[in-house]
Amino acid sequence: MGVLVNGGAGYIGSHTVVELLEENHDVIIVDNFSNSDPIVLDRIKEISGKDFKFYKVDITDIEALEKVFKENNIDSVIHFAAYKAVGESVAKPLEYYSNNLINTLNVLNLMRKYNVKDFVFSSSATVYGDPESCPIFEDFPLSTTNPYGATKLMIEDMIRDICKADDSLNVAILRYFNPVGAHISGLIGEEPNGIPNNLMPYITKVAVGKLEKLSVFGGDYNTPDGTGVRDYIHVVDLAKGHIKALDKLKSNCGLVTYNLGTGNGYSVLDIVKAFSLASGKEIPYEIVERRPGDIAMCYADTSKANSELGWKAEFDISRMCEDSWRWQSNNPNGYVNYDM
């Protein structure tokens, strides 16, 4: 039986595929490389020493996706594929609603048609909107401050309705906080080309001289140093959380929801200082206007995942920065593009 990983060549997806292969799962990757690079596939093989099946498919094309279900004995799906930039979603809401909702509906429809019962959904802490307090528990009120978060919340609502109608489904909704870091090999990491969506690629671009300075969005938040506070989690810890969630689904648990974070909040300037220590590089920065859709503070309570999944984030902020720097140092221009 195989695990279908939609978006398996992406940042979180590729690290999760490595963990799946190390646990001897049969893996089928679907990706259209809209936010990734074909070379990732070779690097996954280099790290793991194992092979997998790959389909270059746009998940919004249900006929192409159905071919994957027809040709493989799939028993579970991990669904990463989505547009994911908060700022871009504010500028391009229609594209975000169209892509993120349609591709998830296509996957869920084909799962029903081919009797696939186990589904891990890549959600986000953005579904908590601007929380009244921290740490954030899974039963906090849900709301959103941007279209990206709205797509995640809509999909969560769809999943809750579907699970009410079909109690044979086992679904894990995983609400990520802020993934950073890279595989210790330095072979896979967050692609630093183009316009980064997250903090760490901006910092690493400054460190290698590709950006003159870091723009810090907002210095007047109600936080200790005025900059936004987030729960940064190492991408390898996050990937391992998916393996634990997949194991949980095998117990016929129905619908479960977990926060995946460290439970610690770090400000933008905390990260800048930690990265400077890890890399030996000074990171010049300037405070600029807040970014639309951003909030002041967001960090998780992870006790539910700790107790029910037996999962806990292991890597601290120093390790996150060290691994990010190794990745960027080894790949200053990101992945080398080529045609498969």
C-alpha positions in Angstrom: 0.0 0.0 0.0 1.2 3.5 -0.8 1.2 7.0 0.6 0.3 9.7 -1.9 2.1 12.9 -1.2 0.6 15.9 -3.0 3.2 18.7 -3.2 5.9 16.2 -2.3 8.7 18.2 -4.0 7.9 21.3 -2.0 9.6 22.5 1.1 7.7 20.6 3.8 6.6 17.9 1.4 10.2 16.9 0.4 11.3 16.6 4.1 8.2 14.5 4.8 8.9 12.2 1.9 12.5 11.6 3.3 11.0 10.7 6.7 8.4 8.4 5.0 11.1 6.6 3.0 13.2 6.2 6.1 10.2 4.5 7.7 10.0 2.2 4.6 6.7 3.5 3.3 6.0 3.2 -0.4 5.7 6.8 -1.6 4.0 8.3 -4.7 4.7 12.0 -5.2 2.5 14.3 -7.2 3.8 17.8 -8.0 3.6 20.3 -10.8 6.8 22.2 -9.7 4.9 25.5 -9.4 6.7 26.1 -6.1 9.5 23.6 -6.3 12.2 22.2 -8.6 12.7 18.8 -10.3 16.2 18.4 -8.8 14.5 18.0 -5.4 13.5 14.4 -6.5 17.1 13.4 -7.1 18.2 14.9 -3.8 15.5 13.0 -1.9 16.9 9.8 -3.4 20.4 10.8 -2.5 19.5 11.4 1.1 17.3 8.4 1.5 19.0 5.9 -0.8 15.5 4.8 -1.8 13.2 5.2 -4.8 9.6 6.4 -5.1 7.1 7.0 -7.9 6.6 10.4 -9.3 3.8 12.1 -11.4 4.1 15.6 -12.8 0.4 16.6 -12.3 -1.5 19.7 -11.6 -4.0 18.6 -9.0 -6.6 21.0 -10.3 -6.7 18.6 -13.4 -8.9 15.9 -11.9 -8.5 13.6 -14.9 -4.7 13.7 -14.7 -4.9 13.1 -10.9 -7.3 10.2 -11.3 -4.6 8.4 -13.4 -2.4 8.4 -10.3 -5.2 6.8 -8.2 -5.9 4.2 -11.0 -2.3 3.1 -11.3 -1.4 2.8 -7.6 -2.7 1.0 -4.6 -3.0 4.1 -2.4 -4.2 3.7 1.2 -3.4 7.2 2.6 -2.9 10.8 1.3 -0.8 13.6 2.7 -2.0 16.8 1.1 0.5 19.7 1.0 -0.2 21.1 -2.5 -1.4 24.8 -2.1 -0.5 28.4 -2.7 0.9 29.5 0.6 2.0 33.2 0.8 0.0 35.4 3.1 0.9 38.6 1.5 0.3 37.3 -2.1 -3.1 36.0 -1.0 -4.2 39.5 -0.1 -3.2 40.7 -3.6 -4.5 37.6 -5.4 -7.4 36.2 -3.4 -9.2 34.7 -6.4 -6.2 32.7 -7.4 -5.9 31.4 -3.9 -9.5 30.4 -3.5 -9.6 28.8 -6.9 -6.4 26.8 -6.5 -6.5 25.7 -2.9 -10.2 24.8 -2.8 -10.4 23.0 -6.1 -7.3 20.9 -5.7 -8.4 19.7 -2.3 -11.9 18.9 -3.5 -10.4 16.9 -6.4 -8.3 14.9 -4.0 -11.2 14.2 -1.6 -13.5 13.2 -4.5 -11.0 10.7 -5.8 -10.3 9.4 -2.3 -14.0 8.6 -2.1 -14.1 7.0 -5.5 -11.1 4.8 -4.9 -12.0 4.0 -1.2 -9.0 5.7 0.3 -9.8 6.4 4.0 -6.8 8.1 5.6 -6.0 11.8 4.9 -3.5 14.1 6.5 -4.3 17.8 5.7 -1.7 20.5 5.8 -3.5 23.3 7.6 -2.0 26.4 9.3 -2.0 28.4 12.5 -3.5 31.2 10.3 -6.9 29.6 11.1 -6.7 31.1 14.6 -6.8 34.6 13.1 -5.6 37.2 15.7 -5.8 35.1 18.9 -6.8 36.8 22.1 -4.0 35.0 24.0 -1.1 32.7 23.7 -0.3 29.9 23.8 -2.9 28.7 21.3 -4.9 25.5 22.0 -6.7 23.5 19.3 -10.1 24.5 20.7 -9.5 28.2 20.3 -12.1 30.2 18.2 -11.3 30.0 14.5 -11.1 33.1 12.2 -8.8 34.5 9.6 -7.1 37.7 8.7 -6.1 36.9 5.1 -7.3 34.9 2.1 -4.7 32.2 2.5 -5.9 31.5 6.0 -9.5 31.6 4.8 -8.8 28.8 2.3 -7.3 26.7 5.0 -10.3 27.3 7.3 -12.8 26.6 4.5 -11.1 23.3 3.8 -11.1 22.4 7.5 -14.8 23.1 7.5 -15.3 20.9 4.5 -13.4 18.1 6.1 -15.4 18.4 9.3 -18.7 18.1 7.3 -17.4 15.2 5.2 -16.3 13.3 8.4 -19.7 13.8 9.9 -21.3 12.2 6.9 -18.8 9.4 6.6 -17.5 7.9 9.9 -15.2 5.5 8.0 -12.8 8.3 7.3 -9.7 9.0 9.4 -8.4 12.5 9.0 -5.6 14.4 10.8 -5.7 18.2 10.4 -2.3 19.5 11.2 -2.0 23.2 12.0 1.5 24.3 11.3 3.1 27.2 13.0 6.2 28.6 11.2 8.5 26.1 9.5 12.2 27.0 9.1 15.5 25.1 8.8 16.5 22.4 6.4 17.7 18.9 6.2 21.0 18.4 8.0 22.6 17.2 4.7 22.1 20.7 3.2 20.6 19.0 0.1 17.0 20.1 0.5 15.6 23.3 2.1 13.4 26.3 1.4 14.0 27.5 -2.1 15.6 31.0 -1.8 14.9 32.1 -5.4 12.2 34.5 -6.4 10.2 36.3 -3.8 10.4 34.5 -0.4 7.2 34.0 1.5 8.7 33.5 5.0 11.3 35.2 7.2 14.2 32.8 7.0 14.9 32.9 3.2 15.1 36.7 3.5 17.6 36.5 6.3 19.7 33.9 4.4 19.6 36.1 1.2 21.0 39.0 3.2 23.7 36.7 4.7 25.0 35.6 1.2 24.8 39.2 -0.1 21.8 38.8 -2.4 19.9 41.3 -0.4 21.4 44.5 1.1 19.3 44.3 4.3 16.3 42.7 5.9 13.0 44.4 5.8 11.3 43.8 9.2 7.5 44.3 8.7 6.3 46.2 11.7 8.2 47.4 14.7 5.3 48.7 16.7 3.5 45.5 17.7 2.6 44.9 21.3 5.5 42.5 21.8 8.7 42.8 23.9 10.8 44.3 21.1 7.9 45.6 18.9 8.4 43.0 16.1 6.1 40.1 15.4 6.4 36.9 17.5 6.0 33.5 16.0 6.4 29.8 16.9 9.3 28.7 14.6 9.5 24.9 14.1 12.3 23.0 12.4 11.0 21.5 9.2 12.4 18.0 10.1 10.4 18.1 13.3 7.4 19.1 11.4 7.9 16.2 8.9 8.2 13.7 11.7 4.9 15.0 13.0 3.3 13.8 9.7 4.6 10.3 10.2 3.1 10.2 13.7 -0.2 11.5 12.4 -0.2 8.8 9.7 0.4 6.2 12.4 -2.5 7.6 14.5 -4.9 7.3 11.5 -4.2 3.5 11.4 -6.0 3.2 14.7 -9.3 4.3 13.1 -9.4 7.5 15.1 -11.8 9.5 13.0 -11.1 13.2 12.8 -8.3 14.6 14.9 -6.7 18.1 15.0 -3.2 19.0 16.2 -1.0 22.0 16.6 2.5 21.4 15.4 5.0 23.9 16.8 7.5 24.2 19.6 5.4 26.1 22.1 7.9 28.9 22.2 7.5 32.4 20.7 10.4 34.2 19.1 10.4 37.7 17.6 11.8 38.6 14.3 14.8 40.3 16.0 15.3 37.1 18.1 15.7 35.2 14.9 18.0 37.8 13.4 20.3 37.5 16.4 20.2 33.7 16.5 21.0 33.5 12.8 23.9 35.9 13.2 25.4 33.7 15.9 24.9 30.5 13.9 26.4 31.9 10.7 28.9 34.4 11.9 27.3 37.0 9.6 25.8 40.3 10.6 22.3 40.8 9.3 21.5 44.5 8.7 17.8 45.3 8.9 15.4 48.1 8.8 11.9 48.4 10.3 9.2 49.0 7.6 5.4 49.2 7.6 3.4 46.2 8.7 2.4 43.7 6.1 -1.3 43.3 5.4 -2.8 40.2 7.1 0.0 39.9 9.7 -0.7 39.6 13.5 1.4 40.5 16.5 1.9 37.2 18.3 1.3 33.5 17.6 2.7 30.4 19.3 1.3 27.0 20.1 0.3 24.8 22.9 1.5 21.4 21.7 0.4 19.3 24.6 -2.3 17.5 22.6 0.2 16.3 19.9 2.7 15.4 22.7 0.3 13.2 24.5 -1.8 11.7 21.7 0.9 11.3 18.9 3.9 10.9 21.1 5.5 13.7 19.1 7.5 16.7 20.4 9.7 19.2 18.5 13.3 18.4 19.3 15.4 21.1 17.6 15.9 24.6 19.1 16.2 27.9 17.3 20.0 27.6 17.1 19.8 24.3 15.2 17.1 25.8 12.9 19.4 28.7 12.0 22.5 26.4 11.6 20.6 24.1 9.2 19.2 27.1 7.3 22.6 28.5 6.9 24.1 25.2 5.8 21.4 24.9 3.2 21.8 28.4 1.9 25.6 28.2 1.9 25.5 25.0 -0.1 22.9 26.3 -2.5 23.4 30.1 -2.8 21.3 30.2 -6.0 18.7 27.7 -4.8 18.1 24.5 -6.8 19.7 24.3 -10.2 16.9 24.2 -12.8 16.7 21.5 -15.5 14.1 19.7 -17.4 13.2 16.2 -16.5 
